[in-house]
Amino acid sequence: MQKLLLTLALFTPLLASAEQTAWWERETEMAPGGILRIDSKPWWDRAKNLKLGESMVLKDPGMMILKREKLERGDGEMLVWIIDDDGDMDPNHPEGDEDSDCYVVDYGPDGVVDRMVDYIDEDRDQVPDEMEHRYYVDGELRRAWFGMDLDGDGHMWHLIDYDYKGDFFLSDPYDDNMIYMNKYNPNANKWLPISECPFAFFDLNNDGASDRVARFSAAPISFSETDDPDYANSQKRYQGPYYKELENIGVMNIRYSFDIDNLASDEHPLHYEMGFNLIAAVPYQYEGMEHTQPLRRAPKTTICVPHSKVIEVAESYPADQTGFTWREFEDAAMKIGYHERPEYDRRWEGVFWTWHRRIMQNTGGPVQDWNVRREFMDAPANKREVYYSPVDRRIHLKGATEGWIQVGHLFGEEKLGEIRMFDTNADGYFDRWEYIDQETGAPIRVASVRDAENIDFGNDWDKLAKFYNEEALPESIRLNEELISELEKHLGNEAAEVETEFAPLLAREEISPDERRYLLDLVREYFYYLFRTKYYGQTKAELESLPGTDPRFDLQIMKDSTRSWDRAVLLGQIDAAYEVSDYSKVTELLRTNDESF
């Protein structure tokens, strides 16, 4: 309220009185149906004849500029109409600014408006607080992106040719900020929530880097999951003509992502690894969702869940189904990160669900499938809960009944296999892990562990992060490295090929401890597979190749038989310990029985 009163005081000359609309708003006032054209303006004939690079200045009813510019992308031209909303344009050196000016754009100038970019400096500190980007189709307003600068740097949308080109890495997902889309209702002259409403970024530890992000997918509750499963992300929908069903909008999907390893920083931006994908049909009705901005061109009231309420809604959203994602490593066969840092393959949106196996509507994209863990719960849940499993030393979605990791695309497009997880007794915890061979599709090994000492964290994210980063992750790396070193002694040259493949990945400076652990897990699995195959096979061969004579007449036969059988017993003990992830015991058994191998 105080900020609104300050706005009213500062901008009294710019705001509409009870009888009169501000001049800058009258200039861009739409005709019924949301139509905006400029070919009826008194200056149109002069403006349309401007040559490329030429401009003209108008001083009545306020300072305005008309410029003909070349498109940065493509060969076309555009006419740009700049309106000095806040009255600070220097008449001797007229230029537009990005704190309170408005830019109306006509591509291939034909008198029909295509875009409008409007900056709003609410407190007149020369730094924009809000920004909107309106989209017109044949001069008809269809939708708009809105931005709220919550971190105070004035940076919201990065535009090229006064248009958002889909690369939000260049915008501002890096601190406390929020963007959202609304659909224009031409019948009622008002905004409605649609598509990504909002995309909200949170810097919860005040270090200047976002460490949590939530995206709400707004779509008609009546939309068809079968015919239009990604409705909220379809331009033909949110930029298409208006229709009645748009008046009954719901939050159909929430994507909610976390930086659990606490590495988000200027050096490691957008460092999300854990995320929830939630679907339901919840009416878009939230306290404080109507945001009225007096300095906005009509309609002045937009609809969006307030930034301060987003986390609360995401935490308590009554999901019909929940998908859980953990980004283990990149996919070397695809690049979905910022193009200027191709080696740093992170998305500004957080982590995505998939469009394979378990389909969840309005998930969006781009989607990485390889080296990403998926877990699925087909049951209602009104809170997010996770637990730590000592079996695979990972964080899991409590209540998930199935999960998988497609392993591969580490070096190129190779496919290495898959790890599958199941809750076979429906107690809310995984108890079966299958390690699938890429060639046969059958399990190479199975770990079946019921009643493991799982650790519940509920939704205490700070407690989870502290435990994972300070205890679970360091321990997992240490146990992996110790066991890998011990297995290597018994494999010799057989381990060289695996080491050669993984060494460059493990040597990369930009990988996180969590990513390093994933790679070490795979090396350990390969080494153990080689060890198991080698010594189980060797033991079998020795036991079957003993001479068919009476051992009483050849003491060496009895000695060899006993030694081979002792190794078979030892291999059983090692395998039992490995199955339950007691890697310290496996390492100890190998060290104390070195003579057996």
Summary of the structure (lengths in Angstrom):
residues: 597
radius of gyration: 30.8
end to end distance: 76.7
largest distance: 119.0
contacts: 1886
relative contact order: 0.07
helix: 27%
strand: 27%
